Amino acid sequence: MRIGIFTDTYPPFINGVSTSILVLQRALEKKGHTVFIITVNNEKLSYNLTDSKIIRVPGIPVGIYDYRLTGIYPIRAIQKIKNLNLDVIHSQTEFGVGTFARIIAKQFDIPLVHTYHTMYEDYVTTVTKGYFKWPGNKIVEELTKFYCDKTASELIVPTKKTYDLFKDKYKVDRKVHIVPSGIEIEKYFVENYKAEDVIKLKKELGLNKNDFVILFVGRLGPEKNVDFLIDAHSALAKQNKNCKLLIIGDGPMIDKFKKKIKRNKLTNSVILGGKVPYEKVGLYYQLASVFATASNTETQGLTVVEALAASVPIIVYDDDSYKTAIEKGQNGFVFKTKREYRKHIKYLMDNPDVLLKMKVNARNSSLKHSSSHFADEILKVYKIAIGDRKINENKSFLSRLIKVVKDTWKLKK
């Protein structure tokens, strides 16, 4: 197939969605498909059409993290996209590039598959700074229903949590495919990292050999609830000086966290590691004893899967978004309160034999989240969207060769 993925976030911009798209792209290409990316130019307010596989269109900063919003019909990209002869379009966003995807799909009669990644209702308060919560939620609901229910050939969500939102709250009366995002799990396997590199990184971060390291990886925004982890860590740090909280990521809350850590005298116990390039983040998981998150705004939470692949047990908030990853008591625990969170941490600190078993279980449970399986499930949805249409027969060397052989055979007859 020739597949066009339309997205407003793609590396070098890093977040869960861009990571998921990059993983899908690589997995599809390994299976012999040709993937084109249509995305935002994050560096300049201009087009970048020089790459044969990546089309970047102008985007304007909107003041929400590092996101940029494009126009819905960037004219200079139209002819190039038309010449791609796409079999299917896969949109990964509702606005900007997502709207552009819907226009292109209709204009050139290309099947459109859409993946809904973001629980926008959870971000309304953050974006409006506490104002307009009710009208904001209603607007989000109506826009989501329009983009996802009315304009796509097939709709994908990553978890049952999102599926229930569409069915129970938004009353979306159509088939919704649940396809959990996969990751390149091999990237996080322990055997792919040198012990000396892990030791070096520990020293750089001020970690000791005997430290019990609780790791969080993610954007430092209010919706991630990192405040919970820092507050809960105060009691843990007082009871055991070797219990450390390592926070990897950047975002609008980082200055607040720095002040809180200093105010609560946690500078020797809570470490802000900052933003880490996607290709290097796997090394940081090798430092962790456990991975923790108190966020309840995820659609899936890919960082917990990354942790599992790195043989790191997970301690997660009791939220449906983690149901595809957590196996309670086997590869981690769930919590609702700070007391429950601290209880689980203490238990694993005091029982290294249990922690070791959980590490093995964590690795094994990550296998079902492989990028290959992810691509296979997405391809099934593509085929449903394409239906009885024929894949363009002149798109690959092999198909052209088959056509020549068929034509030659007909002449002989």
MIVOBA-176295 format. One record per atom (N, C-alpha, C): residue in one letter; x, y negated, z. Coordinates in pm, whole numbers, plus 50000, padded with zeros to 5 digits. Layout:
MIVOBA-176295
AXYZ...
END
This chain:
MIVOBA-176295
M500845012050000M500005000050000M500874987550000R500284976649953R500894963449965R500024955750064I500614952550178I499874947550293I500304933250326G499354924450343G499654910750383G499204908250525I500154905550615I499834902650754I499864887450774F498724881850812F498594867450832F498604864750983T499544856551028T499694854251171T500234840251199D499814834351312D500364821351348D501544822451443T501954834751475T503114836751561T503934848551511Y505224846151491Y506114856251434Y507544852251472P508444862051493P509814858551529P510414848451431P511214838951481P511884838851612P511004834851731F509754830351707F508854827651819F508454840851883I508654841952013I508454854852080I507314854252181N506364863152164N505344866152265N504814880052234G503804884352307G503304897952287G502754900452148V502074890452090V501474892151958V502554893151851S503544884151855S504594884451753S505394897351761T505604902251883T506314914951901T505504926451841S504204926551867S503334936951813S503354936951661I503334925051601I503334923851455I504654928851397L505754925051459L507064929451411L507184944751419V506714950451527V506734965051543V505894971751435L504694966451410L503814972051307L504464970851170Q505024959351140Q505674957251010Q506764967750986R507644969451083R508754978851068R508254993251053A507244996751132A506715010451127A506045013350993L505305003650942L504655005350811L505685006650700E506734998650708E507794999250606E508525012550610K508715018050729K509355031250741K508515042050674K507205039950669K506315049650607K506135047150457G506905037650402G506925035450258G506025024450206H505365017050296H504485006250253H505264993150242T504744984050162T505374970950145T504564960750224V505244953650314V504564944350404V505054930050380F504114921050365F504414906850349F503854899350469I504604889650519I504174881650634I503844867550586I502644862850619I502244849050592I502064842450728T502904832650758T502934827150893T503284812350893V503504807051013V503774792751032V505284790251028N505664778950971N507054774450979N507224767551115N507914774251207N508054768951343N509164758551356E509924756651251E511064747551260E510774733851198K510104733651084K509864721151014K508414720450966L507954708150944L506624706150890L506724707050736S507054719050688S507264720950544S507084735650510Y507054738550381Y506954752250333Y508334758750332N508354771950349N509574779750326N509144792050247L509364791450117L508904802050027L510054809649963T511254808150019T512444814249958T512564829149986D512044833650101D512084847850135D510994855250058S511364866349994S510394873649912S509324880749995K509614882950125K508674890450209K507994881850315I508484869650338I507914861050442I507584847450382I506324843650390I505844830650342I505524822150464R506234810950479R506004802050593R505374789150545V504254785550608V503524773450569V503634763150681P503454750250648P503634739650749P502694741250868G503204738350986G502384739051107G502634727051197I501584722151259I501674710451348I501634715051493P502574710451578P502524713951721P501214709251783V500604718051865V499324714551925V499424711952075G500644713152130G500824710152272G500464721552365I500144733352311I499844745152392I501004754852372Y501864755952474Y503094763652464Y503844759052339D504314768052255D505054764152134D504234766552007Y502914767852022Y502084771051906Y501994759451808R501884763151682R501644753451575R500404757651499L499634747851457L498404750551384L498574746251240T498194755051147T498334751951005T497024746650949G497114741250828G495904738150754G495264751050709I493984750550674I493294762950639I493474766750492Y494124758050413Y494304761350272Y495604754950219P496764760250262P498054754850215P498274758050067I498034748249981I497934750449836I499184756449775R500354751849818R501594756449753R501844771349770A501184777549868A501394791949891A500414800649814I499374794749757I498294802549696I498784811649583Q499494805849486Q499904813749370Q500864824849408K501764821949502K502704832249545K501974843949611I500964840749693I500194851349758I499394859249654K498844852349557K498094859249451K498994869149379N500254865249354N501194873749281N501654885949361L501354886049491L501744897549574L500894909849544N499724907849480N498824919049447N498514927549571L498034921049675L497794927949802L496614937749792D496774949249858D495684959049869D494784956049988V495394950250093V494634947350214V495294935450284I494464927350348I494944916350432I494634919850577H495634917750664H495454920450807H495694907450882S494634900950928S494774888451002S494944891451150Q495804883351215Q496144885451355Q495784873451442T495044864051386T494664852051459T493334846951406E492604839851489E491274835151449E491324821551378F492334813551408F492344799751360F493534797351268G493584785751201G494724782251119G495014792651013V496084800251031V496464810750937V495364821150924G494624823451034G493534833151029G492414828750937T492084815950943T491074810550852T491554811350708F492824808250687F493444809350555F493324823750503A493554833550589A493444847650549A492044850850499R491034845550567R489644848250528R489304841950393I489844829950370I489604823250242I490264830950128I491524834950149I492254842550047I491584855850018A491144862750124A490484875650107A489244874350021K488464863850045K487244861649968K487564857149826Q488534848049811Q488874842549680Q489394853249584F490214862449637F490824872549552F490214886449572D489104887049646D488364899549668D489284910449723I489904907449836I490814916849903I490184920850037P490134933650070P489594937950200P490344931250315L489604927150418L490194920150532L489994928050660V491104931150726V491084937550858V491554926950959H490884926351072H491274916351172H491534922951307T492634918951373T492914923351510T492714911651605Y491904913951708Y491634903751810Y492584906151927H493514896751948H494564898652048H494324891452180T493684879752175T493724870552290T492364868752355M492314870552486M491084868052562M490994853052588Y490454845852491Y490474831152496Y489774825452618E488764832252667E488034827152784E488954825152904D489974833652913D490894832753026D491844820853014Y491884814652897Y492804803452875Y492104789952873V490764789952876V490014777352866V490384767652979T490434772653101T490754764153216T492144758253203T493104766553158T494474761753143T494564750853038V493964753352922V494064744052810V493344730852840T492184731552906T491404719352935T491744713453072K492754719553138K493204714953270K492054714553372G491194724653363G490104726053459G488804719753419Y488804712053309Y487584705353265Y486884713853158F485594711753144F484824717653034F484864732953032K484924739353150K485004753953152K483794760453088W482564755953130W481374762453074W481234759952924P481224747152876P481104745352731P482274751352657G483464751052721G484644757052656G484454771952634N483964778952734N483724793352721N482674796352615K481634788052610K480564790252512K481074788052371I481894777752353I482484775152221I483364786852179V484194791552273V485074802952246V484254815152205E483164817652278E482314829152247E481754828352105E481214816652069E480594815251937E481624816051825L482794809751845L483834810251743L484364824451726T484534831451839T485044845151833T484064854151759K482794852851790K481764860851722K481764858051572F481914845351536F481904841851393F483104847851322Y484294845651376Y485504850151309Y485624865351305C485194871851413C485404886251424C484224894651374D483024889251389D481844897051356D481374894851213K481574882851162K480954879351035K481894879650915T483204878550936T484084876150822T485064887350790A485204897250876A486194907850852A485524920750805S486214927950716S485714941050672S485744950950788E486854950850863E487004959750979E487624951751093L487224955151216L487684948051335L488424957551429I489594953151476I490424961051567I490594953551698V490494960851810V490854955351941V491824965152006P492684960152097P493714969052153P493274977652271T492184973952339T491794981352459T490284982252473K489854991252561K488434992652594K487914979752660K488774972852734K488384960252798K487884950352694T488624948952584T488214939652479T487004944852404Y486964957852384Y485804964252319Y484524961052398D484594962452529D483424959752613D483014945052607L484004936052596L483704921752583L482854919352458F483264925352347F482544923452222F481144929652226K481064941552280K479794948752279K478814943752386D479294942052508D478404939052620D478104924052634K479114915652613K478904901452633K478594894052503Y479414896752400Y479214889652274Y478154896152185K477704908152223K476644915352150K476994917152001V478234920651976V478684922951839V478154936451792D477304936151691D476644948251643D477334953451517R478524959051537R479264964751425R480294974451482K480924982151396K481944991551441K483184983851483V483724987251600V484944981151649V485954992251676H487114991551614H488145001751629H489054998251747I489255007651838I490195005451948I491535011651907V492545003051886V493885007551849V494895000551940P495355007152046P496365000952133P497634997952053S498194986252076S499434982652008S500554991852055G501424995251963G502575003651996G503824995252008I504895001452053I506184994752060I507255004252006E508394998751975E509535007051935E510145012552064I509545023252116I509905028052249I511385031852259E511975036352149E513375040552151E514295029152193K513875016952162K514685005252194K514925003952344Y514025009352425Y514105007552570Y514655019852643F514925030552571F515425042852635F516765040152705V516915045852823V518105043752906V519385047452833E519345058352757E520565063252691E521105053952583N520325044052545N520775034652442N521525022652500Y521795022952630Y522495011752694Y523725016752768K524795008952760K526055012452826K526005008052972A526505016753057A526515013953200A527265001053231E528374998653158E529164986553184E528404973753150D527524974653048D526704962853013D525664959853120V525104970553176V524124968853285V524784962853408I525964968053442I526714963153558I527094948453540K527534944953419K527934931253389K526754921653405L525584925753353L524404917253363L523964915653508K524064926353585K523714925553727K524574914953798K525864915153769K526764905553832K526424891253792E526084889453663E525734876153613E524504870653683L523574879553719L522334875353783L522414875353936G523554879653988G523724879854133G523064891654201L522874902554126L522274914654183L523354924254231N523094931054342N524024940854396N523634954954357K524564964054371K524364977954333K523184984354405N522984980954531N521954987354612N520624979554614D520504969254534D519274961354534D518114969254472F516954967654531F515704972854475F515104961254395V515084962654263V514724951454176V513304952954122I512464943054155I511114942154099I511184932753979L510834937553863L510964929753740L509614924953687F509574912353644F508454907153566F509014901153438V508374904253324V508754898353196V507504892353133G507564879553096G506404873453034G506474858353034R505494852152971R505404837652966R505024832353104L505664821653145L505414816053277L504324805453270G503104810053247G501924801553246G501014805653360P500064797053398P499194800053512P498374812753494E498054816153369E497224827953344E497944841053377K499274840653389K500044852853419K500104855753569N499704846153651N499594848253797N500924852353862V502014846653815V503324849653873V503424844154016D502614833854045D502524828654182D502274839854282F501404849154245F501044860354331F502304868354368L503124871254269L504324879354293L505304872154385I505464859154365I506384851454448I505874850554591D504584847654607D503994846854741D504094860254815A503794871054744A503834884254807A505254888454841H506214882754770H507604886754790H508214881054918S507644870354969S508194864055090S508324874055203A507254881655228A507274891455337A508234902955306L508294907055181L509204917955143L510664913955165A510984901555129A512354896755143A512784895955289K511844892355376K512164891355519K512454905155577Q511754915255527Q511904928855580Q513114936155523N513504932355401N514634939355339N515364929555246K516574926055282K517334916255204K517754921655067N517664934755049N518024940854920N516854941854824C515694937054864C514524936854775C514534923854696K514694924654565K514824912754480K513704912454375L513264900454345L512274898254239L512954890954124L513004897354008L513644891753889L512564887853788I512474874953756I511454869753666I512124865453535I511764872053426I512324868953294I511254862353209G511554850453158G510604843353074G510684828353099D509944820953018D509914806453030D508484801653007G508204789353045G506864784153027G506614771953113P505414766553108P505104753953177P505174754553329M505164766653386M505164767753532M506564768953592I507594769153510I508924772453562I509424762453665D509174749553643D509614739553741D508894741153875K507604744453867K506834746753989K507404758754066F507774769253992F508314781254056F509664778354122K510494770254055K511794766554112K511614759554246K510664750354251K510394742954375K509844752154483K508944761054443K508344770354540K509404779754598I510264784854513I511324793954559I512254786854657K512594774454625K513474766754715K512764763554845R511494759354836R510714755654955R510544767455050N510344779454993N510114791355075N511414798855110K512534792455078K513864798055110K514044812055051L513704812954921L513814825854852L514884825854743T515764815954747T516754814554639T517684826654627N517874833954734N518734845754729N517964858554698S516624857054685S515794868954670S514944868954544V514614856954493V513834855754370V514714849254264I514894856154154I515804851554048I515014848253923L515154835853875L514544831753749L515584833453639G515394843853559G516394847153457G516254839353328G515134831953312G514944823953193G514494831953072K514494825152958K514054831152832K515134840152774V514744851652726V515694861352671V515294864752528P516234864952432P515914868752295P515294882752289Y514354884652197Y513634897352186Y514584909152173E515624907652094E516534918852068E517364922652191K517404913952292K518224916652410K517414920152534V516084918752526V515274920252646V515314934552701G515564944352615G515604958252660G516644960652768L517744953352764L518794955052864L518314951253003Y517424941353010Y516944936553140Y516054946953209Y515364955053130Y514554965653191Y515434976053261Q516694977253217Q517594986953279Q518004982953420L517734970553455L518064965753589L516994969053691A515794972553644A514614973153730A514454986353803S513994985353927S513534997054001S512064999453969V511284988553965V509874989053925V509574976453843F508484977153768F507984965553694F506654961553757A506444948553776A505204943853839A504564932653760T503244932553755T502494921353699T501164919953771A500804907453799A499524904453863A498564897853766S498904897753638S498044891353538S496784899653514N495644892753503N494404899553466N493804893453339T494674887053259T494214880453137T494714887453011E495314899253026E495884906152911E494804913352831T495044915052701T494224924252624T494814938252632Q496124939052651Q496764952052668Q497954951252762G498824941552744G500004940352829G501124949352782L501784945552673L502814954152615L504054955352701T504284945552789T505484946452872T505444958552966V504244962653006V504174974453093V504564987053015V504264987352887V504654998752804V506174998552782E506724986752762E508184985552748E508864990852874A508314987352989A508884992153116A508835007353125L507705013153090L507565027753094L508615034353005A508815028852885A509795034552792A511205033852850A511445023852935A512745022353000A512845030553128S511875039553149S511835048153268S511625040053396V510825029353387V510565020853503V509095022153542P508795026953662P507395027753708P506755013953712I505435013253696I504735000453690I503804998553809I503784986253861I502874982353969I502024971253910V500754974153879V499944964753802V498644961353874Y498144949453843Y496844945253896Y495764954653844D494754957153926D493694966553890D492774960253785D493194961353660D492484955153549D492404965153433D491304964853360D491094974553252D492144973653141S492824962353129S493794960753021S494964970453035Y495184975753155Y496324984753176Y495924999553176K494655002353149K494175016153160K494845025753063T495245020752946T495905029652850T497335032952892A497885025452988A499275027353029A499415034153166I498585030153261I498765034753399I498215048753422E498995056853488E498555069853538E498795069353689K497755065853763K497885062753904K498575073853982G499595069954057G500325079654138G501335087754060Q501315086653929Q502245094253845Q503345085353786N502935074753718N503935065653663N503845051653724G503005050253828G502885037353894G501645036453982F501365024254027F500215021754114F499485009054069V498235007754115V497464995554091V497194988854226F496944975754222F496664968354344F495644957354315K495004952654421K494094941154412K494504929954506T495184933554614T495574923554714T497094923754734K497604913254797K499034912654827K499424923954922R498534927155012R498824937955107R499014951255034E498104954154939E498244966654862E499514966554779Y499804955054720Y501014953754637Y502264956754721R502364950454838R503534952554924R503614966954973K502454973054999K502434986955045K503064996254941H502714994154814H503265002554707H504775000354692I505194987854700I506634984854688I507404991454802K506914989854923K507594995755039K507655010955029Y506565016954984Y506515031454972Y507605036654879L507775030054765L508785034454669L510195031154717M510345020454792M511655017454850M512065027854953D511085032555029D511355042155136D511395056655088N510965059054965N510905072754913N511585073654776P512905073454774P513645073854646P513385086354564D513035097454629D512735109654555D511435107954474V510445101254533V509195098454462V509455088854347L510275078654371L510625068954268L511285075754150L512155085254177L512855092454070L511875100453985K510925107254049K509905114753975K509065105453889M508735093953945M507925084253869M508695078853748K509995077553761K510805072953649K510715082853532V510775095653564V510655106053461V509265105553397N508245104453482N506865103753432N506625091353347A507275080253387A507125067753312A507615069553169R508785075253155R509355077653021R508435086552938N507975097352997N507115106752925N505785100352883S505235091852970S503945085752940S504045075052832S505255070352804S505425060052700S505355065752559L505515078852545L505625084952412L504365082952328K503205082152393K501955080452318K501805066252264H502735057452300H502675043552254H503715040752146S504175050952077S505225049151977S504735040551860S505665033951794S505325025351680S504795033551563S505285045751547S504825054351437S503345057951453H502965061551576H501555064851603H500685052451583F501165041051628F500465028351611F500195025551463A501215027151380A501065024651236A500075034451173D500125047051216D499195057151161D497735053251189E497485048551312E496115044751348E495655032351271I496565022951251I496235010951174I495965014651028L496745023650973L496555027950834L495185034250813K494695041350913K493345047250903K492295036350885V492475025350957V491525014250946V491655007450810Y492895005850762Y493095000150629Y492345008250523K492455021350533K491835030050433K490305028950437I489765027150557I488315025050570I487935011850502A488735001450525A488444988250467A488534988650315I489514995750263I489704996450118I488625005150054G488195015550124G487105024050075G487435030749944D486545029449848D486715036149719D487585028449620R488075016749661R488945009249570R490215017049542K490765015349425K492015021849391K493185012749428I494235018749485I495455011249508I496045008149371N496474995749348N497014991749218N498115001249175E497935007349059E498855017949016E500185012848963N500335000048945N501574994848888N502454988248993K502344992749117K503024985549224K504324991849270S504645003849232S505885009949276S506515017549161F507805020149175F508525027449071F507915041249050L507585047949163L507035061349154L505695061249080S504825051549113S503525051249047S503675048048899R504645039348864R504875036248722R505375048648647L506255056248715L506795068348654L505685078448629I504785079948727I503655089248712I502785085048595K502585072048582K501755066948472K502395070048337V503735068348326V504445071248201V504305085948164V504465094748265V504335109248242V502935112648193K501905106648258K500525109248219K500265104648076D500775092648040D500555087247906D501245095847800T502465100547835T503215109247743T502475122247720W501935127847825W501195140447817W499955139047729K499295127547743K498115124947662K498485124247514L499625117847481L500065116747341L500375130447283K501015138947365K501345152547318K500105160447287K499075158347366K497815165747345K497125160647220
END
